[in-house]
Amino acid sequence: MNSVESDDAPGESAGSIKASAIFHILPEAYFAQLSRGDGSPEVIKFLWTCERSRRLLLLRAVHDDINRDSEIVAQLPTIGESWRVLGEAQAIAPDRFADLIMIPQLGSSLAYTLRRSRGGAKSTAPLHIDYGLINTLALSAAALAGLPFTTTVPLRDGCVMVPYFGMARFDGCDPWDVAEAGVNDGRISLRHGDSIVAVPADPSTDAHGWWGLRRLSFGDGPTLMVSLDDIDPLRDLADPVPPVRLSDVEVDRWAALLGDAWRILSDTQPELAESAGACVTSFVPLPSAEGWDTRSASTGDAFGAVLCSPPPDAVTLAVALAHEFMHIKLGALIHLLPLSQGGDTPCLYAPWRDDPRPLGGLIQGIYAFVGIAAFWRRYRDRAGGVERNLADFEYAYVRSQAKAGLVTARSATGVTLSGRQFLAGLDAAVAKWDSDQIPADACVLARLVADGHRAGWRIRHCDPDPEMVTALAAAWTTKSLGRIRIGQSTIRQDNSMEHWSQARLGLARRRIVSQARYLDAREEAWGAALTDGDVALFAGDTATAIKGFVVQIADDRQAVDAWTGLGLALTSDRTNVAAHALGAAILDRPEVMLATYRKIAAESETAPSPIYLARWVGAVQA
Amino acid sequence: MRRQGEFLTELLDVSELSLGDLFALEHDDLTITVETVLKQVARPRANLGGAGPPGRAD
């Protein structure tokens, strides 16, 4: 920042500095790359520079907080010395200092501290436990710069994460405690009572009371160098979590998976791997969670960190890396330019989510799914046999999800000028894929899953106008053919984030992967909700599927998926134009069909035929 | 804000400042950009992807 004028030596407390503010300038060419879903290593380097500014601004905010709060200063009497050592370390070893403050989890730690002090996070920890991270940061900085230093560091359940190095652990501590810590000849040691932890010469190795932060490296061309972080309390998405130390066997398994996944990415998308390797610096294993096969995550506060639970194979992990890399890029871009304003209400359809999403979340998802589609698009060429068939399906499905999301986002209110330009760039990039040849079977299955998901979302989250439903039911009963306007439905939020869509997606994949085991799908835990109609539908037996869904609707008025299934089955009969139109009408507004059906059924002795009702609604619709 | 061939961002460039200069810096734009960053961290955005059984789509 060459416009800042100061006579003070680096690292020393300066007097008041007046500056001509300089904001980061984002070259349009960089924006264009990002809005295509790309981002060269040069763009990534630019994002790192911007994130360094953001990280320093977070440090400034923490510094100001501490200076404003005499209680924190009283509880952290050596904090002034920590700031001094940090400044000195920056002057002596600027590159190491820059690497230290750009540790992804430090971003989350600073953000958490600031958030909690403003009431945005709940914890019973005294505030000095959070703000004491400055002492631990200074400890790391001193060690990296070879400076002698002593301080006190906060302990959470007897543990303290020393950024860059690892975690010291003590027994017999209070939940919130402190330890003495120091650096001599570049070596860190910590003491609590009579217990001493001496950090080994190679700090990534373990020692008594010490878990080293492991580091892994992959690839000869594009390289991926990451810390394997199973210890930092702020390695998760927002709030502190306890360490979950991986065994050596688990580390070996992760190393093998990451190595294979990186090879897949490097082979299929070398440009992406080059950029991802310049961006991703930390990998955080997540525990497996019930109801999820593989879950991955990232957060804007931890630029460069990817979180992922154990995947079944390297391809899944490669997809997760591509997915989260997109999120990380977009998170950094949004720190520079807001793409949306307002739009916080979760009321939009995101094809990859079972619940309504806010605009910001929708845009994030679109970007990620463009990245996933790009992966499958390239991976198809490498795969053969069943693997190729599955990749064709995944590509067709994910591409349709990204395109549908783009349509929704581009018509949503709250998109900024930059956001519109960004979405237009993505739209143009995805449109270039339209000429890709995808086998018809894959397209059919992808269409069934995608259309069924959209209809399933509507039937669960959209409430039609009750007066309109009453009018429709009354007109049905009196056989009136007067026109009735079917207005917009109200989107209902879903705080429970119910998962309901996996059965048909699983059935489509089973159809591709193993036709011999296709009929067993209903015996699987994920397939428990499947019906005879679903099994017939995805096997191409449209007539049986229609009959099955009609019977299901008659038997169970709560069977919402039978309505979407009926719509899918009717639209699957390409030879019957009328049936196709009828199915399309059901899929378009399934919530109207269901609400009207239930109203009529509740007020009369016999429920109407769903097909007749759908045809009739279409006839009276204004 | 967009200019010819570039976007002027909302993030103050302090990437090359020493900590001493950073902590002594006074400017209205600093206050504004710090407030912007504080708003961002006040509502952390988590990106969570996952695949239900038995697939590999996130």
HADDOCK unambig.tbl for C-alpha pairs under 7 A between the chains (distance, minus, plus):
assign (segid A and resid 1 and name CA) (segid B and resid 13 and name CA) 6.59 0.50 0.50
assign (segid A and resid 1 and name CA) (segid B and resid 14 and name CA) 6.06 0.50 0.50
assign (segid A and resid 1 and name CA) (segid B and resid 16 and name CA) 5.96 0.50 0.50
assign (segid A and resid 1 and name CA) (segid B and resid 17 and name CA) 6.39 0.50 0.50
assign (segid A and resid 10 and name CA) (segid B and resid 18 and name CA) 5.69 0.50 0.50
assign (segid A and resid 10 and name CA) (segid B and resid 20 and name CA) 6.06 0.50 0.50
assign (segid A and resid 11 and name CA) (segid B and resid 18 and name CA) 6.12 0.50 0.50
assign (segid A and resid 11 and name CA) (segid B and resid 19 and name CA) 5.73 0.50 0.50
assign (segid A and resid 11 and name CA) (segid B and resid 20 and name CA) 4.69 0.50 0.50
assign (segid A and resid 12 and name CA) (segid B and resid 20 and name CA) 5.14 0.50 0.50
assign (segid A and resid 13 and name CA) (segid B and resid 20 and name CA) 4.93 0.50 0.50
assign (segid A and resid 14 and name CA) (segid B and resid 20 and name CA) 5.46 0.50 0.50
assign (segid A and resid 14 and name CA) (segid B and resid 21 and name CA) 5.91 0.50 0.50
assign (segid A and resid 14 and name CA) (segid B and resid 24 and name CA) 5.50 0.50 0.50
assign (segid A and resid 15 and name CA) (segid B and resid 24 and name CA) 5.85 0.50 0.50
assign (segid A and resid 16 and name CA) (segid B and resid 24 and name CA) 4.97 0.50 0.50
assign (segid A and resid 16 and name CA) (segid B and resid 25 and name CA) 6.13 0.50 0.50
assign (segid A and resid 16 and name CA) (segid B and resid 26 and name CA) 6.49 0.50 0.50
assign (segid A and resid 17 and name CA) (segid B and resid 24 and name CA) 5.63 0.50 0.50
assign (segid A and resid 17 and name CA) (segid B and resid 25 and name CA) 4.72 0.50 0.50
assign (segid A and resid 17 and name CA) (segid B and resid 26 and name CA) 5.73 0.50 0.50
assign (segid A and resid 18 and name CA) (segid B and resid 25 and name CA) 6.32 0.50 0.50
assign (segid A and resid 18 and name CA) (segid B and resid 26 and name CA) 5.56 0.50 0.50
assign (segid A and resid 18 and name CA) (segid B and resid 27 and name CA) 6.34 0.50 0.50
assign (segid A and resid 19 and name CA) (segid B and resid 27 and name CA) 6.39 0.50 0.50
assign (segid A and resid 21 and name CA) (segid B and resid 12 and name CA) 6.82 0.50 0.50
assign (segid A and resid 21 and name CA) (segid B and resid 29 and name CA) 6.43 0.50 0.50
assign (segid A and resid 22 and name CA) (segid B and resid 12 and name CA) 5.88 0.50 0.50
assign (segid A and resid 22 and name CA) (segid B and resid 13 and name CA) 5.71 0.50 0.50
assign (segid A and resid 23 and name CA) (segid B and resid 8 and name CA) 6.68 0.50 0.50
assign (segid A and resid 23 and name CA) (segid B and resid 9 and name CA) 6.10 0.50 0.50
assign (segid A and resid 23 and name CA) (segid B and resid 10 and name CA) 6.59 0.50 0.50
assign (segid A and resid 23 and name CA) (segid B and resid 11 and name CA) 5.51 0.50 0.50
assign (segid A and resid 23 and name CA) (segid B and resid 12 and name CA) 4.17 0.50 0.50
assign (segid A and resid 23 and name CA) (segid B and resid 13 and name CA) 4.99 0.50 0.50
assign (segid A and resid 24 and name CA) (segid B and resid 8 and name CA) 6.58 0.50 0.50
assign (segid A and resid 24 and name CA) (segid B and resid 9 and name CA) 5.62 0.50 0.50
assign (segid A and resid 24 and name CA) (segid B and resid 11 and name CA) 5.86 0.50 0.50
assign (segid A and resid 24 and name CA) (segid B and resid 12 and name CA) 6.03 0.50 0.50
assign (segid A and resid 24 and name CA) (segid B and resid 13 and name CA) 5.19 0.50 0.50
assign (segid A and resid 25 and name CA) (segid B and resid 6 and name CA) 6.54 0.50 0.50
assign (segid A and resid 25 and name CA) (segid B and resid 7 and name CA) 5.76 0.50 0.50
assign (segid A and resid 25 and name CA) (segid B and resid 8 and name CA) 4.92 0.50 0.50
assign (segid A and resid 25 and name CA) (segid B and resid 9 and name CA) 5.90 0.50 0.50
assign (segid A and resid 26 and name CA) (segid B and resid 6 and name CA) 5.56 0.50 0.50
assign (segid A and resid 26 and name CA) (segid B and resid 7 and name CA) 4.93 0.50 0.50
assign (segid A and resid 26 and name CA) (segid B and resid 8 and name CA) 6.37 0.50 0.50
assign (segid A and resid 26 and name CA) (segid B and resid 9 and name CA) 6.64 0.50 0.50
assign (segid A and resid 27 and name CA) (segid B and resid 5 and name CA) 6.25 0.50 0.50
assign (segid A and resid 27 and name CA) (segid B and resid 6 and name CA) 4.26 0.50 0.50
assign (segid A and resid 27 and name CA) (segid B and resid 7 and name CA) 6.21 0.50 0.50
assign (segid A and resid 28 and name CA) (segid B and resid 5 and name CA) 5.06 0.50 0.50
assign (segid A and resid 28 and name CA) (segid B and resid 6 and name CA) 4.49 0.50 0.50
assign (segid A and resid 28 and name CA) (segid B and resid 7 and name CA) 6.43 0.50 0.50
assign (segid A and resid 49 and name CA) (segid B and resid 15 and name CA) 6.33 0.50 0.50
assign (segid A and resid 50 and name CA) (segid B and resid 15 and name CA) 7.00 0.50 0.50
assign (segid A and resid 52 and name CA) (segid B and resid 15 and name CA) 5.51 0.50 0.50
assign (segid A and resid 53 and name CA) (segid B and resid 13 and name CA) 5.74 0.50 0.50
assign (segid A and resid 53 and name CA) (segid B and resid 14 and name CA) 4.98 0.50 0.50
assign (segid A and resid 53 and name CA) (segid B and resid 15 and name CA) 4.35 0.50 0.50
assign (segid A and resid 57 and name CA) (segid B and resid 34 and name CA) 6.23 0.50 0.50
assign (segid A and resid 60 and name CA) (segid B and resid 22 and name CA) 6.91 0.50 0.50
assign (segid A and resid 60 and name CA) (segid B and resid 23 and name CA) 5.99 0.50 0.50
assign (segid A and resid 61 and name CA) (segid B and resid 34 and name CA) 7.00 0.50 0.50
assign (segid A and resid 87 and name CA) (segid B and resid 18 and name CA) 6.96 0.50 0.50
assign (segid A and resid 87 and name CA) (segid B and resid 19 and name CA) 5.47 0.50 0.50
assign (segid A and resid 87 and name CA) (segid B and resid 20 and name CA) 6.46 0.50 0.50
assign (segid A and resid 111 and name CA) (segid B and resid 41 and name CA) 5.39 0.50 0.50
assign (segid A and resid 115 and name CA) (segid B and resid 41 and name CA) 6.29 0.50 0.50
assign (segid A and resid 115 and name CA) (segid B and resid 42 and name CA) 5.18 0.50 0.50
assign (segid A and resid 120 and name CA) (segid B and resid 42 and name CA) 6.09 0.50 0.50
assign (segid A and resid 237 and name CA) (segid B and resid 46 and name CA) 6.11 0.50 0.50
assign (segid A and resid 238 and name CA) (segid B and resid 44 and name CA) 6.79 0.50 0.50
assign (segid A and resid 291 and name CA) (segid B and resid 52 and name CA) 6.55 0.50 0.50
assign (segid A and resid 292 and name CA) (segid B and resid 50 and name CA) 6.64 0.50 0.50
assign (segid A and resid 292 and name CA) (segid B and resid 51 and name CA) 6.03 0.50 0.50
assign (segid A and resid 292 and name CA) (segid B and resid 52 and name CA) 4.83 0.50 0.50
assign (segid A and resid 292 and name CA) (segid B and resid 53 and name CA) 6.70 0.50 0.50
assign (segid A and resid 293 and name CA) (segid B and resid 51 and name CA) 5.31 0.50 0.50
assign (segid A and resid 293 and name CA) (segid B and resid 52 and name CA) 4.94 0.50 0.50
assign (segid A and resid 293 and name CA) (segid B and resid 53 and name CA) 5.26 0.50 0.50
assign (segid A and resid 293 and name CA) (segid B and resid 54 and name CA) 6.90 0.50 0.50
assign (segid A and resid 294 and name CA) (segid B and resid 50 and name CA) 5.34 0.50 0.50
assign (segid A and resid 294 and name CA) (segid B and resid 51 and name CA) 5.39 0.50 0.50
assign (segid A and resid 295 and name CA) (segid B and resid 49 and name CA) 5.40 0.50 0.50
assign (segid A and resid 295 and name CA) (segid B and resid 50 and name CA) 3.75 0.50 0.50
assign (segid A and resid 295 and name CA) (segid B and resid 51 and name CA) 6.31 0.50 0.50
assign (segid A and resid 296 and name CA) (segid B and resid 48 and name CA) 5.89 0.50 0.50
assign (segid A and resid 296 and name CA) (segid B and resid 49 and name CA) 5.09 0.50 0.50
assign (segid A and resid 296 and name CA) (segid B and resid 50 and name CA) 5.92 0.50 0.50
assign (segid A and resid 297 and name CA) (segid B and resid 47 and name CA) 5.19 0.50 0.50
assign (segid A and resid 297 and name CA) (segid B and resid 48 and name CA) 4.37 0.50 0.50
assign (segid A and resid 297 and name CA) (segid B and resid 49 and name CA) 5.94 0.50 0.50
assign (segid A and resid 298 and name CA) (segid B and resid 46 and name CA) 6.07 0.50 0.50
assign (segid A and resid 298 and name CA) (segid B and resid 47 and name CA) 5.19 0.50 0.50
assign (segid A and resid 298 and name CA) (segid B and resid 48 and name CA) 6.81 0.50 0.50
assign (segid A and resid 299 and name CA) (segid B and resid 45 and name CA) 6.05 0.50 0.50
assign (segid A and resid 299 and name CA) (segid B and resid 46 and name CA) 4.72 0.50 0.50
assign (segid A and resid 299 and name CA) (segid B and resid 47 and name CA) 5.92 0.50 0.50
assign (segid A and resid 300 and name CA) (segid B and resid 45 and name CA) 6.50 0.50 0.50
assign (segid A and resid 316 and name CA) (segid B and resid 56 and name CA) 5.45 0.50 0.50
assign (segid A and resid 327 and name CA) (segid B and resid 47 and name CA) 6.88 0.50 0.50
assign (segid A and resid 336 and name CA) (segid B and resid 9 and name CA) 5.04 0.50 0.50
assign (segid A and resid 336 and name CA) (segid B and resid 10 and name CA) 5.50 0.50 0.50
assign (segid A and resid 336 and name CA) (segid B and resid 11 and name CA) 5.72 0.50 0.50
assign (segid A and resid 337 and name CA) (segid B and resid 9 and name CA) 5.77 0.50 0.50
assign (segid A and resid 337 and name CA) (segid B and resid 10 and name CA) 6.47 0.50 0.50
assign (segid A and resid 502 and name CA) (segid B and resid 52 and name CA) 5.89 0.50 0.50
assign (segid A and resid 502 and name CA) (segid B and resid 53 and name CA) 6.91 0.50 0.50
assign (segid A and resid 506 and name CA) (segid B and resid 53 and name CA) 6.47 0.50 0.50
assign (segid A and resid 506 and name CA) (segid B and resid 54 and name CA) 5.58 0.50 0.50
assign (segid A and resid 506 and name CA) (segid B and resid 55 and name CA) 6.49 0.50 0.50
assign (segid A and resid 509 and name CA) (segid B and resid 55 and name CA) 6.92 0.50 0.50
assign (segid A and resid 526 and name CA) (segid B and resid 53 and name CA) 5.89 0.50 0.50
